[in-house]
Every structure is written in structure tokens, then in C-alpha cells.
Amino acid sequence: MSGSREVTGVEAHVAGATGRVVLRDPRDSGHGDVVQRYVVAKGGGPPRYLRLLGGRFLHPGQEPEDDFVRRIAEDAAAVTDEELDALLAYEWRSRFTAAWLIGVDRRDRFRERLGALLLASEVCYAGGAYCFALARLGTRADAELLTAYLDRYLPRTDLRYDQPKALGSLLRLDAALGTSYAERFLAPDGLWDTWVGSSPLLRDDPVFTPERLRGWSDLRCDFADGWTRP
């Protein structure tokens, strides 16, 4: 299907997105092969975006993953900025994969774009990849973008978006930068406690402790370091 299109429903965060989400097909900008090349990128097994989403590559002992991570590193270095622009303008799978490639290669020219997409929170799943990329870029500017997201979405106890991944990424940046951006969110009975405590499914789950969220962010970012090491 070519041409710009509008979608709602499962591809948009119904409660948080502003109206209808306009998606631009990469073929309209002369990048007809980018979805197949970077997002699907099947070298055997599930498409790339599903393998990134599932996270099994973070536990290489479970199955051979060397070829998968090698291809990620190669594509992160080879993809052009124009191709990434085309992917970031499309649906969640394309945005999700583009953000991973940006994070692995640390393409800092996309910082503000990722921050804007994260704050808009238009489509499902992609936000976690934006958080990963900002954590990989690793500056105060990235911490401030994550802070802006948490300022907007932690008070929204009715929305279960990417608040945990944003907090985990921010905690990683605080540790690396010697800053304390996350501190005010973690005050007793503060925004984080209120957001987690508002859901019976989350309040007693150790996965949502700040320590576990920071650990998950560290795992993803440190593993990506291994992909790009000579």
C-alpha cells in the first residue's frame, strides 16, 4: 500500500495521541526498500523488529545470535540519515527499528527528533526504543528529554506507556553523568510511587522497581556497546 495514510486503533495510543496519526510511506520519498532491508531484515527466523522487541538477543546463551547482532551493527553503521528519516515517519515497527539503529550508532543529530516523538507518544512500542537511543546518546540533553517525558506522563496514572523504560534510561544517565534528574520522581509517595501504586498489576511487581529498570537499561546499552566494538 503506497501513499500517505492515517491510522487509529492498535497503531496509535488512543488515550494519549493527539487525534489521528499521519504516517508517510517510505516509498513516497524514494526509499521503497528500507522497511524490507532494515525492519524485516530476515536472515532466518522472525523479522528483526520482533527479535528486538522480544529481547532474546540479550541472552545469547539461549540461542545462536552472533549473526543477528553482527547485522544490526553493520546496518546501524550503513543506514543513511535520509533512510532513518523515512523510517521515523512511518508506522511503529519502522520507528522502533530506526530508533534502535540510531542508538547503536549514536546518531546524535536525531536527538531532538526522538525527544519529540517520545513526548508525542503516537504509536505503540516505539517509545521504548526512543528511550534506549537517548540513553545511548548519553548527554544531559538526553536526560532532559527523558525528564520532560516523565513530567508529562507520570501524572497520567491512567496511561501505561513507556514510563518504566524512560525512568530506567534516566537512571542510567544520572549514574553516568553524576546528575540527579530522576531523584524528584523517586521521592517517597512521589510521582513514581503514585504511578506504580495506581495499578494492582504493577505495585507489587519487582520488575517495576527503579533498580530493576536501571538494570534493564544497562543491559541493553552495554550489550549494544559490544556490537560496535572493533
C-alpha atoms as an extended CHARMM CRD file, in Angstrom:
* protein
*
       230  EXT
         1         1  MET       CA              0.0000000000        0.0000000000        0.0000000000  PROA      1               0.0000000000
         2         2  SER       CA              1.5620000000        3.2860000000       -1.0490000000  PROA      2               0.0000000000
         3         3  GLY       CA              0.7480000000        6.8820000000       -0.2670000000  PROA      3               0.0000000000
         4         4  SER       CA              0.2960000000        8.7100000000        2.9980000000  PROA      4               0.0000000000
         5         5  ARG       CA             -2.3400000000        7.2480000000        5.2430000000  PROA      5               0.0000000000
         6         6  GLU       CA             -3.9780000000        7.8280000000        8.6010000000  PROA      6               0.0000000000
         7         7  VAL       CA             -4.4480000000        5.1430000000       11.2250000000  PROA      7               0.0000000000
         8         8  THR       CA             -6.0840000000        4.8460000000       14.5870000000  PROA      8               0.0000000000
         9         9  GLY       CA             -6.7190000000        1.9020000000       16.8760000000  PROA      9               0.0000000000
        10        10  VAL       CA             -3.9380000000       -0.5430000000       17.7050000000  PROA      10              0.0000000000
        11        11  GLU       CA             -1.2230000000        1.5040000000       15.9840000000  PROA      11              0.0000000000
        12        12  ALA       CA             -1.9950000000        4.6490000000       17.9590000000  PROA      12              0.0000000000
        13        13  HSD       CA             -2.1230000000        5.3090000000       21.6840000000  PROA      13              0.0000000000
        14        14  VAL       CA             -5.8140000000        6.0900000000       21.7460000000  PROA      14              0.0000000000
        15        15  ALA       CA             -5.8140000000        7.8650000000       25.0990000000  PROA      15              0.0000000000
        16        16  GLY       CA             -2.6650000000        9.8900000000       24.6160000000  PROA      16              0.0000000000
        17        17  ALA       CA             -2.1680000000       10.5940000000       20.9380000000  PROA      17              0.0000000000
        18        18  THR       CA             -3.4600000000       13.8810000000       19.6180000000  PROA      18              0.0000000000
        19        19  GLY       CA             -6.1000000000       12.9640000000       17.0910000000  PROA      19              0.0000000000
        20        20  ARG       CA             -5.2480000000       10.8170000000       14.0950000000  PROA      20              0.0000000000
        21        21  VAL       CA             -1.6780000000        9.8160000000       13.3510000000  PROA      21              0.0000000000
        22        22  VAL       CA             -0.4670000000       10.6640000000        9.8470000000  PROA      22              0.0000000000
        23        23  LEU       CA              2.0480000000        8.1250000000        8.5570000000  PROA      23              0.0000000000
        24        24  ARG       CA              4.2170000000        8.6540000000        5.4710000000  PROA      24              0.0000000000
        25        25  ASP       CA              5.0710000000        5.5900000000        3.4220000000  PROA      25              0.0000000000
        26        26  PRO       CA              8.8420000000        5.5000000000        2.7090000000  PROA      26              0.0000000000
        27        27  ARG       CA              8.1010000000        4.7670000000       -0.9320000000  PROA      27              0.0000000000
        28        28  ASP       CA              6.7300000000        8.2810000000       -1.2680000000  PROA      28              0.0000000000
        29        29  SER       CA             10.1860000000        9.6920000000       -0.5340000000  PROA      29              0.0000000000
        30        30  GLY       CA             12.0890000000        7.2890000000       -2.7760000000  PROA      30              0.0000000000
        31        31  HSD       CA             13.0330000000        4.8160000000       -0.0520000000  PROA      31              0.0000000000
        32        32  GLY       CA             10.9230000000        1.8730000000       -1.0960000000  PROA      32              0.0000000000
        33        33  ASP       CA             13.2970000000       -0.8070000000        0.2030000000  PROA      33              0.0000000000
        34        34  VAL       CA             14.0310000000        0.4630000000        3.7140000000  PROA      34              0.0000000000
        35        35  VAL       CA             11.3180000000       -1.4870000000        5.5150000000  PROA      35              0.0000000000
        36        36  GLN       CA             12.3730000000       -4.7890000000        3.9920000000  PROA      36              0.0000000000
        37        37  ARG       CA             16.0720000000       -4.0510000000        4.4210000000  PROA      37              0.0000000000
        38        38  TYR       CA             16.1440000000       -2.7360000000        7.9770000000  PROA      38              0.0000000000
        39        39  VAL       CA             12.8440000000       -3.5380000000        9.7020000000  PROA      39              0.0000000000
        40        40  VAL       CA             12.1240000000       -7.0180000000        8.3580000000  PROA      40              0.0000000000
        41        41  ALA       CA             15.7560000000       -7.9380000000        7.5620000000  PROA      41              0.0000000000
        42        42  LYS       CA             15.1290000000      -11.6580000000        7.8140000000  PROA      42              0.0000000000
        43        43  GLY       CA             18.2730000000      -13.7490000000        7.8990000000  PROA      43              0.0000000000
        44        44  GLY       CA             16.3010000000      -16.7150000000        9.1490000000  PROA      44              0.0000000000
        45        45  GLY       CA             13.7840000000      -16.6500000000       11.9540000000  PROA      45              0.0000000000
        46        46  PRO       CA             11.3540000000      -13.8510000000       12.8660000000  PROA      46              0.0000000000
        47        47  PRO       CA             11.6720000000      -10.3570000000       11.3880000000  PROA      47              0.0000000000
        48        48  ARG       CA             14.2120000000       -8.0570000000       13.0150000000  PROA      48              0.0000000000
        49        49  TYR       CA             11.7230000000       -5.8030000000       14.7640000000  PROA      49              0.0000000000
        50        50  LEU       CA             10.1770000000       -8.7680000000       16.5790000000  PROA      50              0.0000000000
        51        51  ARG       CA             13.5600000000      -10.0770000000       17.6870000000  PROA      51              0.0000000000
        52        52  LEU       CA             14.4990000000       -6.6370000000       19.0060000000  PROA      52              0.0000000000
        53        53  LEU       CA             11.1520000000       -6.3270000000       20.7580000000  PROA      53              0.0000000000
        54        54  GLY       CA             11.4130000000       -9.7630000000       22.3470000000  PROA      54              0.0000000000
        55        55  GLY       CA             14.9200000000       -9.1740000000       23.6550000000  PROA      55              0.0000000000
        56        56  ARG       CA             16.2160000000      -12.7380000000       23.4040000000  PROA      56              0.0000000000
        57        57  PHE       CA             19.3970000000      -11.3820000000       21.8060000000  PROA      57              0.0000000000
        58        58  LEU       CA             20.2760000000      -10.0200000000       25.2540000000  PROA      58              0.0000000000
        59        59  HSD       CA             20.7220000000      -13.6090000000       26.4300000000  PROA      59              0.0000000000
        60        60  PRO       CA             22.9690000000      -15.1090000000       23.7410000000  PROA      60              0.0000000000
        61        61  GLY       CA             23.3120000000      -18.3800000000       25.6360000000  PROA      61              0.0000000000
        62        62  GLN       CA             19.7270000000      -19.2540000000       24.7660000000  PROA      62              0.0000000000
        63        63  GLU       CA             20.3090000000      -19.4970000000       21.0170000000  PROA      63              0.0000000000
        64        64  PRO       CA             22.9620000000      -18.5330000000       18.4770000000  PROA      64              0.0000000000
        65        65  GLU       CA             22.6940000000      -14.7680000000       17.9710000000  PROA      65              0.0000000000
        66        66  ASP       CA             26.0850000000      -13.7790000000       16.5570000000  PROA      66              0.0000000000
        67        67  ASP       CA             24.8160000000      -13.2780000000       13.0220000000  PROA      67              0.0000000000
        68        68  PHE       CA             21.8280000000      -11.2450000000       14.2210000000  PROA      68              0.0000000000
        69        69  VAL       CA             23.8780000000       -8.8020000000       16.2800000000  PROA      69              0.0000000000
        70        70  ARG       CA             26.5390000000       -8.5180000000       13.5840000000  PROA      70              0.0000000000
        71        71  ARG       CA             23.9140000000       -7.4980000000       11.0450000000  PROA      71              0.0000000000
        72        72  ILE       CA             22.4680000000       -4.9370000000       13.4680000000  PROA      72              0.0000000000
        73        73  ALA       CA             25.8870000000       -3.3350000000       13.9170000000  PROA      73              0.0000000000
        74        74  GLU       CA             26.5470000000       -3.3290000000       10.1760000000  PROA      74              0.0000000000
        75        75  ASP       CA             23.1650000000       -1.8100000000        9.3420000000  PROA      75              0.0000000000
        76        76  ALA       CA             23.4480000000        0.7830000000       12.1180000000  PROA      76              0.0000000000
        77        77  ALA       CA             26.6810000000        1.9780000000       10.5350000000  PROA      77              0.0000000000
        78        78  ALA       CA             25.4230000000        1.7530000000        6.9350000000  PROA      78              0.0000000000
        79        79  VAL       CA             21.9050000000        3.2250000000        7.1360000000  PROA      79              0.0000000000
        80        80  THR       CA             21.7820000000        6.8010000000        5.8900000000  PROA      80              0.0000000000
        81        81  ASP       CA             20.2140000000        9.6900000000        7.7650000000  PROA      81              0.0000000000
        82        82  GLU       CA             17.6810000000       10.0360000000        4.9540000000  PROA      82              0.0000000000
        83        83  GLU       CA             16.6590000000        6.3930000000        5.3390000000  PROA      83              0.0000000000
        84        84  LEU       CA             16.2770000000        6.8460000000        9.0830000000  PROA      84              0.0000000000
        85        85  ASP       CA             14.1410000000        9.9400000000        8.4780000000  PROA      85              0.0000000000
        86        86  ALA       CA             11.8860000000        7.8630000000        6.2260000000  PROA      86              0.0000000000
        87        87  LEU       CA             11.5470000000        5.1040000000        8.8210000000  PROA      87              0.0000000000
        88        88  LEU       CA             10.7950000000        7.5460000000       11.6470000000  PROA      88              0.0000000000
        89        89  ALA       CA              7.9120000000        8.9890000000        9.6220000000  PROA      89              0.0000000000
        90        90  TYR       CA              6.2330000000        5.5980000000        9.1960000000  PROA      90              0.0000000000
        91        91  GLU       CA              4.4530000000        3.0990000000       11.4800000000  PROA      91              0.0000000000
        92        92  TRP       CA              5.5810000000        1.6840000000       14.8320000000  PROA      92              0.0000000000
        93        93  ARG       CA              7.7300000000       -1.1770000000       13.5220000000  PROA      93              0.0000000000
        94        94  SER       CA              9.7390000000        1.2030000000       11.3660000000  PROA      94              0.0000000000
        95        95  ARG       CA             10.0850000000        3.8210000000       14.1150000000  PROA      95              0.0000000000
        96        96  PHE       CA             11.0330000000        1.1760000000       16.6580000000  PROA      96              0.0000000000
        97        97  THR       CA             13.7680000000       -0.3020000000       14.4570000000  PROA      97              0.0000000000
        98        98  ALA       CA             15.0620000000        3.0960000000       13.3500000000  PROA      98              0.0000000000
        99        99  ALA       CA             15.4740000000        4.1710000000       16.9650000000  PROA      99              0.0000000000
       100       100  TRP       CA             17.4770000000        1.0350000000       17.7190000000  PROA      100             0.0000000000
       101       101  LEU       CA             19.7720000000        1.7160000000       14.7670000000  PROA      101             0.0000000000
       102       102  ILE       CA             20.1750000000        5.3360000000       15.8810000000  PROA      102             0.0000000000
       103       103  GLY       CA             21.0190000000        4.2240000000       19.4030000000  PROA      103             0.0000000000
       104       104  VAL       CA             23.5190000000        1.5750000000       18.3610000000  PROA      104             0.0000000000
       105       105  ASP       CA             25.3850000000        4.0150000000       16.1010000000  PROA      105             0.0000000000
       106       106  ARG       CA             24.8200000000        7.0050000000       18.4190000000  PROA      106             0.0000000000
       107       107  ARG       CA             23.4640000000        9.3010000000       15.6830000000  PROA      107             0.0000000000
       108       108  ASP       CA             23.1080000000       12.4070000000       17.8140000000  PROA      108             0.0000000000
       109       109  ARG       CA             21.5770000000       14.5150000000       15.0290000000  PROA      109             0.0000000000
       110       110  PHE       CA             18.3330000000       12.6260000000       15.7720000000  PROA      110             0.0000000000
       111       111  ARG       CA             18.2360000000       13.6110000000       19.4520000000  PROA      111             0.0000000000
       112       112  GLU       CA             15.5410000000       16.2820000000       19.1690000000  PROA      112             0.0000000000
       113       113  ARG       CA             13.5030000000       14.2080000000       16.7240000000  PROA      113             0.0000000000
       114       114  LEU       CA             13.4760000000       11.2620000000       19.0990000000  PROA      114             0.0000000000
       115       115  GLY       CA             12.5900000000       13.5020000000       22.0200000000  PROA      115             0.0000000000
       116       116  ALA       CA              9.6570000000       14.9590000000       20.1150000000  PROA      116             0.0000000000
       117       117  LEU       CA              8.4050000000       11.5230000000       19.0580000000  PROA      117             0.0000000000
       118       118  LEU       CA              8.7150000000       10.2260000000       22.6080000000  PROA      118             0.0000000000
       119       119  LEU       CA              6.7700000000       13.1640000000       24.0020000000  PROA      119             0.0000000000
       120       120  ALA       CA              4.0630000000       12.8470000000       21.3360000000  PROA      120             0.0000000000
       121       121  SER       CA              3.7030000000        9.1200000000       22.1540000000  PROA      121             0.0000000000
       122       122  GLU       CA              1.7660000000        8.4910000000       18.9710000000  PROA      122             0.0000000000
       123       123  VAL       CA              2.2390000000        4.7790000000       18.3550000000  PROA      123             0.0000000000
       124       124  CYS       CA              2.7430000000        1.6300000000       20.4020000000  PROA      124             0.0000000000
       125       125  TYR       CA              6.1090000000        0.0570000000       21.3110000000  PROA      125             0.0000000000
       126       126  ALA       CA              8.3350000000        2.6540000000       19.6320000000  PROA      126             0.0000000000
       127       127  GLY       CA              8.7420000000        4.7190000000       22.8030000000  PROA      127             0.0000000000
       128       128  GLY       CA             10.8840000000        2.0930000000       24.4850000000  PROA      128             0.0000000000
       129       129  ALA       CA             13.3210000000        2.2400000000       21.5800000000  PROA      129             0.0000000000
       130       130  TYR       CA             13.4370000000        6.0420000000       21.7670000000  PROA      130             0.0000000000
       131       131  CYS       CA             14.3850000000        5.7040000000       25.4440000000  PROA      131             0.0000000000
       132       132  PHE       CA             17.1330000000        3.2190000000       24.5640000000  PROA      132             0.0000000000
       133       133  ALA       CA             18.5310000000        5.5730000000       21.9270000000  PROA      133             0.0000000000
       134       134  LEU       CA             18.5390000000        8.5760000000       24.2680000000  PROA      134             0.0000000000
       135       135  ALA       CA             20.2950000000        6.5320000000       26.9400000000  PROA      135             0.0000000000
       136       136  ARG       CA             22.9290000000        5.5480000000       24.3710000000  PROA      136             0.0000000000
       137       137  LEU       CA             23.4650000000        9.1470000000       23.2540000000  PROA      137             0.0000000000
       138       138  GLY       CA             24.3190000000        9.7870000000       26.8630000000  PROA      138             0.0000000000
       139       139  THR       CA             24.2720000000       13.5430000000       27.4770000000  PROA      139             0.0000000000
       140       140  ARG       CA             22.4470000000       15.9860000000       29.7260000000  PROA      140             0.0000000000
       141       141  ALA       CA             20.3430000000       16.9880000000       26.7330000000  PROA      141             0.0000000000
       142       142  ASP       CA             19.0930000000       13.3950000000       26.5070000000  PROA      142             0.0000000000
       143       143  ALA       CA             18.3880000000       13.3120000000       30.2360000000  PROA      143             0.0000000000
       144       144  GLU       CA             16.3410000000       16.4890000000       29.8990000000  PROA      144             0.0000000000
       145       145  LEU       CA             14.2460000000       14.9510000000       27.1080000000  PROA      145             0.0000000000
       146       146  LEU       CA             13.5220000000       11.9100000000       29.2540000000  PROA      146             0.0000000000
       147       147  THR       CA             12.7000000000       14.1900000000       32.1750000000  PROA      147             0.0000000000
       148       148  ALA       CA             10.2170000000       16.1260000000       30.0370000000  PROA      148             0.0000000000
       149       149  TYR       CA              8.5100000000       12.8640000000       29.1020000000  PROA      149             0.0000000000
       150       150  LEU       CA              8.2300000000       11.7550000000       32.7240000000  PROA      150             0.0000000000
       151       151  ASP       CA              6.9360000000       15.1690000000       33.7520000000  PROA      151             0.0000000000
       152       152  ARG       CA              4.1290000000       14.7810000000       31.2350000000  PROA      152             0.0000000000
       153       153  TYR       CA              3.2480000000       11.1090000000       31.6100000000  PROA      153             0.0000000000
       154       154  LEU       CA              3.9200000000       10.0770000000       35.2200000000  PROA      154             0.0000000000
       155       155  PRO       CA              0.9670000000       12.1790000000       36.4400000000  PROA      155             0.0000000000
       156       156  ARG       CA             -1.2000000000       10.2340000000       33.9620000000  PROA      156             0.0000000000
       157       157  THR       CA             -1.9200000000        7.2030000000       36.1110000000  PROA      157             0.0000000000
       158       158  ASP       CA             -4.4850000000        6.1130000000       33.5240000000  PROA      158             0.0000000000
       159       159  LEU       CA             -1.8150000000        5.6470000000       30.8370000000  PROA      159             0.0000000000
       160       160  ARG       CA              0.6090000000        2.7010000000       30.6960000000  PROA      160             0.0000000000
       161       161  TYR       CA              3.0270000000        3.8960000000       28.0650000000  PROA      161             0.0000000000
       162       162  ASP       CA              6.8250000000        3.9580000000       28.3220000000  PROA      162             0.0000000000
       163       163  GLN       CA              7.2150000000        5.4580000000       31.7860000000  PROA      163             0.0000000000
       164       164  PRO       CA              9.2580000000        2.4820000000       33.1130000000  PROA      164             0.0000000000
       165       165  LYS       CA             11.7090000000        2.5000000000       30.2080000000  PROA      165             0.0000000000
       166       166  ALA       CA             12.0810000000        6.2720000000       30.4160000000  PROA      166             0.0000000000
       167       167  LEU       CA             12.8570000000        6.0860000000       34.1290000000  PROA      167             0.0000000000
       168       168  GLY       CA             15.3600000000        3.2590000000       33.6390000000  PROA      168             0.0000000000
       169       169  SER       CA             17.1210000000        5.2240000000       30.9090000000  PROA      169             0.0000000000
       170       170  LEU       CA             17.1750000000        8.3570000000       33.0360000000  PROA      170             0.0000000000
       171       171  LEU       CA             18.6560000000        6.4660000000       35.9820000000  PROA      171             0.0000000000
       172       172  ARG       CA             21.4020000000        5.1450000000       33.7150000000  PROA      172             0.0000000000
       173       173  LEU       CA             22.1890000000        8.6610000000       32.5310000000  PROA      173             0.0000000000
       174       174  ASP       CA             22.2270000000       10.0020000000       36.0850000000  PROA      174             0.0000000000
       175       175  ALA       CA             24.7700000000        7.3570000000       37.0510000000  PROA      175             0.0000000000
       176       176  ALA       CA             26.9440000000        8.0930000000       34.0300000000  PROA      176             0.0000000000
       177       177  LEU       CA             26.7170000000       11.8920000000       34.2380000000  PROA      177             0.0000000000
       178       178  GLY       CA             26.7420000000       12.3480000000       38.0090000000  PROA      178             0.0000000000
       179       179  THR       CA             23.3750000000       14.0930000000       37.8250000000  PROA      179             0.0000000000
       180       180  SER       CA             20.1420000000       13.6280000000       39.7800000000  PROA      180             0.0000000000
       181       181  TYR       CA             17.3690000000       14.2190000000       37.2500000000  PROA      181             0.0000000000
       182       182  ALA       CA             15.4220000000       11.1620000000       38.4370000000  PROA      182             0.0000000000
       183       183  GLU       CA             15.6150000000       11.9870000000       42.1360000000  PROA      183             0.0000000000
       184       184  ARG       CA             12.4540000000       14.0490000000       42.3910000000  PROA      184             0.0000000000
       185       185  PHE       CA             10.3920000000       11.3640000000       40.6180000000  PROA      185             0.0000000000
       186       186  LEU       CA             11.5170000000        8.7890000000       43.1860000000  PROA      186             0.0000000000
       187       187  ALA       CA             10.6850000000       10.7330000000       46.3440000000  PROA      187             0.0000000000
       188       188  PRO       CA              8.5620000000        8.6600000000       48.7790000000  PROA      188             0.0000000000
       189       189  ASP       CA              4.9030000000        8.8650000000       47.7190000000  PROA      189             0.0000000000
       190       190  GLY       CA              6.0420000000       10.9290000000       44.7390000000  PROA      190             0.0000000000
       191       191  LEU       CA              5.1920000000       10.6050000000       41.0640000000  PROA      191             0.0000000000
       192       192  TRP       CA              6.7670000000        7.1880000000       40.5320000000  PROA      192             0.0000000000
       193       193  ASP       CA              5.2250000000        5.6050000000       43.6310000000  PROA      193             0.0000000000
       194       194  THR       CA              1.8520000000        7.0600000000       42.7040000000  PROA      194             0.0000000000
       195       195  TRP       CA              2.0250000000        5.8510000000       39.1050000000  PROA      195             0.0000000000
       196       196  VAL       CA              3.0700000000        2.3170000000       40.0600000000  PROA      196             0.0000000000
       197       197  GLY       CA              0.7280000000        2.1840000000       43.0430000000  PROA      197             0.0000000000
       198       198  SER       CA             -2.2860000000        3.0820000000       40.9310000000  PROA      198             0.0000000000
       199       199  SER       CA             -2.1890000000       -0.3510000000       39.2710000000  PROA      199             0.0000000000
       200       200  PRO       CA             -2.6280000000       -3.5890000000       41.2550000000  PROA      200             0.0000000000
       201       201  LEU       CA             -0.6900000000       -5.3540000000       38.4990000000  PROA      201             0.0000000000
       202       202  LEU       CA              2.3740000000       -3.1560000000       38.9600000000  PROA      202             0.0000000000
       203       203  ARG       CA              2.5930000000       -2.1460000000       42.6010000000  PROA      203             0.0000000000
       204       204  ASP       CA              3.9560000000       -5.4680000000       43.8890000000  PROA      204             0.0000000000
       205       205  ASP       CA              5.9030000000       -6.4740000000       40.7830000000  PROA      205             0.0000000000
       206       206  PRO       CA              9.6990000000       -6.2910000000       41.3590000000  PROA      206             0.0000000000
       207       207  VAL       CA             10.1890000000       -5.6540000000       37.6400000000  PROA      207             0.0000000000
       208       208  PHE       CA              8.9970000000       -2.0860000000       38.2440000000  PROA      208             0.0000000000
       209       209  THR       CA             11.4600000000       -1.1810000000       40.9660000000  PROA      209             0.0000000000
       210       210  PRO       CA             13.9080000000        1.5800000000       39.9620000000  PROA      210             0.0000000000
       211       211  GLU       CA             16.8330000000       -0.8250000000       40.4610000000  PROA      211             0.0000000000
       212       212  ARG       CA             15.4240000000       -3.3670000000       38.0190000000  PROA      212             0.0000000000
       213       213  LEU       CA             14.5480000000       -0.6930000000       35.4690000000  PROA      213             0.0000000000
       214       214  ARG       CA             18.0530000000        0.7700000000       35.6410000000  PROA      214             0.0000000000
       215       215  GLY       CA             19.4920000000       -2.7440000000       35.2990000000  PROA      215             0.0000000000
       216       216  TRP       CA             17.4350000000       -3.4350000000       32.1870000000  PROA      216             0.0000000000
       217       217  SER       CA             18.5820000000       -0.1760000000       30.6050000000  PROA      217             0.0000000000
       218       218  ASP       CA             22.1950000000       -1.0180000000       31.4490000000  PROA      218             0.0000000000
       219       219  LEU       CA             21.8170000000       -4.4760000000       29.9270000000  PROA      219             0.0000000000
       220       220  ARG       CA             20.5330000000       -3.1670000000       26.6160000000  PROA      220             0.0000000000
       221       221  CYS       CA             23.0210000000       -0.3140000000       26.3370000000  PROA      221             0.0000000000
       222       222  ASP       CA             26.0470000000       -2.3260000000       27.4450000000  PROA      222             0.0000000000
       223       223  PHE       CA             25.1580000000       -5.1250000000       25.0820000000  PROA      223             0.0000000000
       224       224  ALA       CA             24.9670000000       -2.6200000000       22.2370000000  PROA      224             0.0000000000
       225       225  ASP       CA             28.4750000000       -1.4610000000       23.1460000000  PROA      225             0.0000000000
       226       226  GLY       CA             29.6500000000       -4.9560000000       22.3550000000  PROA      226             0.0000000000
       227       227  TRP       CA             28.1190000000       -4.7790000000       18.8780000000  PROA      227             0.0000000000
       228       228  THR       CA             30.0680000000       -1.6890000000       17.9400000000  PROA      228             0.0000000000
       229       229  ARG       CA             33.4150000000       -2.5680000000       19.4940000000  PROA      229             0.0000000000
       230       230  PRO       CA             36.2050000000       -3.2240000000       16.9510000000  PROA      230             0.0000000000
